[in-house]
Amino acid sequence: MDKNPVFLQIETRFLCFLISFYDIIIFGDFMKKFQTENADQTIELGYKIGKQLHRGDVVLLTGDLSAGKTTLTKGIGKALEVQEVINSPTFTIVKTYRGKDCPLYHLDLYRLNGVGYDFDLEEYMETDGICVIEWAFQVEEILPKEYLMINMKRKDEFQREIEITGNGSRYETMVGELN
């Protein structure tokens, strides 16, 4: 028996409502999506995030090459009052910047294949600084249980879709306060 087109339309709308309601219940304020139109807006979002970070916080950045991960990190550095130019640590793995109140450790693990015994990544995540890690899932087994996850998608040359998720109560609160 074929369903009436009106019934299908109502059923579809109800299903969309349930999905939206589910999204609110499951994610609540733990996940938010942002869209930036240019690098300046991406830096500004990083600045807002950076203003909420404290010593010992860990931020994980995911996204394709040229998604804007380092650009967002520039905003975090701006919030921490880093005076140096922040650029990608792709070939050095880690760059340390001096902020006003604490250091910023910017790690890019793109070229790393798993955890190596000659490079103590855990030490950067267990310090009094703020640790921003690009391509963090290269070393998933040593990641902390609580962190701020930022997934970036390149929509076009300038536009980015940025999804921020808090993993742990402190980071969930942080996401809830972002606007």
C-alpha positions in Angstrom: 0.0 0.0 0.0 1.4 3.4 -1.0 1.5 6.2 1.5 -0.2 9.4 0.9 2.2 12.2 -0.2 0.8 14.5 2.6 1.4 11.8 5.1 5.0 11.4 3.9 5.5 15.1 4.2 4.3 15.1 7.8 6.2 12.0 8.6 9.4 13.6 7.2 8.9 16.8 9.1 8.3 14.8 12.3 11.5 12.8 11.7 13.5 16.0 11.1 12.1 17.3 14.4 13.1 14.2 16.2 16.6 14.3 14.8 16.9 18.0 15.9 15.6 17.2 19.3 18.0 14.2 19.6 20.8 16.5 18.6 19.9 19.0 21.4 19.5 16.2 24.0 22.6 14.3 23.1 25.0 17.1 22.3 23.4 20.0 24.3 26.1 22.7 24.8 28.9 20.1 24.3 29.1 20.7 20.6 28.7 23.9 18.5 29.2 24.6 14.8 30.6 27.9 13.5 31.2 29.1 10.0 33.9 31.6 9.2 34.1 33.6 5.9 37.8 34.5 6.0 41.1 34.0 7.9 40.4 37.0 10.1 37.1 35.4 11.4 38.9 32.1 12.0 41.6 34.0 14.0 38.8 35.8 15.9 37.2 32.4 16.8 40.6 31.1 17.9 40.9 34.3 20.1 37.5 33.6 21.8 38.6 30.0 22.4 42.0 31.1 23.7 40.4 33.5 26.2 38.8 30.6 27.9 41.8 28.3 28.0 43.9 27.8 31.2 47.2 26.2 32.1 47.2 22.5 31.4 44.4 22.6 28.7 44.6 20.5 25.6 43.1 21.4 22.3 43.0 18.9 19.5 42.6 20.1 15.9 41.5 17.9 13.0 40.9 18.7 9.4 42.4 18.3 6.0 45.5 20.1 4.9 44.8 23.9 4.5 41.7 23.6 6.6 42.9 26.5 8.8 44.2 24.7 11.9 47.3 27.0 12.2 45.2 30.0 11.4 42.9 29.2 14.4 46.0 28.6 16.5 47.1 32.2 15.7 43.9 33.4 17.4 44.6 31.3 20.4 48.1 32.7 20.5 46.7 36.2 20.2 44.5 35.6 23.3 47.5 34.4 25.2 49.4 37.5 24.1 52.0 35.6 22.2 54.3 38.2 20.5 56.0 35.8 18.0 54.6 34.9 14.6 52.8 31.6 14.8 53.3 29.3 11.9 53.0 25.6 11.2 55.3 23.3 13.1 55.0 20.6 10.4 58.7 20.0 9.9 59.7 20.6 13.6 56.8 18.8 15.2 56.6 21.3 18.1 57.0 25.0 18.5 56.9 26.7 21.8 55.6 30.3 22.2 55.8 32.5 25.2 52.4 33.8 26.3 51.8 36.4 28.9 50.8 34.0 31.7 51.8 30.6 30.2 53.5 29.0 27.2 51.7 27.8 24.1 52.8 24.4 22.8 51.8 24.0 19.1 52.3 20.5 17.9 51.8 19.2 14.3 51.9 15.4 14.3 51.1 15.0 10.6 54.5 13.5 9.8 54.6 11.3 12.9 53.7 7.6 12.7 52.6 6.6 16.2 54.2 7.1 19.5 58.0 7.2 19.4 60.2 6.6 22.4 62.6 9.4 21.4 59.9 12.1 21.6 58.0 12.6 24.9 54.7 14.0 23.7 53.0 13.3 27.0 55.2 15.9 28.7 53.6 18.7 26.5 50.1 17.6 27.5 51.0 17.4 31.2 52.6 20.8 31.6 51.6 24.2 32.9 51.1 25.5 29.4 48.4 25.2 26.8 48.9 22.4 24.3 47.4 22.7 20.8 47.8 19.5 18.7 47.2 19.2 15.0 46.7 15.7 13.7 46.4 14.4 17.3 45.0 11.0 16.4 48.4 9.9 15.1 49.1 9.2 18.8 45.6 8.4 20.0 46.8 6.1 22.7 48.4 8.9 24.7 45.7 11.5 24.4 44.2 12.8 27.7 40.7 11.8 28.6 39.5 15.4 28.6 40.2 17.9 25.8 38.6 20.4 23.5 38.2 18.9 20.0 38.0 21.2 17.0 37.2 19.8 13.6 37.7 22.1 10.6 36.4 21.7 7.1 37.4 23.8 4.2 34.3 24.9 2.3 36.1 27.0 -0.3 39.3 29.1 -0.5 38.2 31.3 2.5 35.2 29.8 4.1 35.5 27.2 6.9 33.0 25.1 8.9 34.3 24.6 12.4 32.8 22.1 14.9 33.9 22.4 18.5 33.2 19.6 21.0 34.0 19.5 24.7 35.2 16.2 26.0 35.0 16.4 29.8 33.0 18.7 32.0 35.4 21.7 31.9 35.5 21.6 28.1 31.7 21.0 27.8 31.2 24.2 29.9 33.7 26.0 27.7 31.8 25.1 24.5 28.5 26.1 26.1 30.0 29.6 26.7 31.3 30.1 23.1 29.2 32.3 20.8 
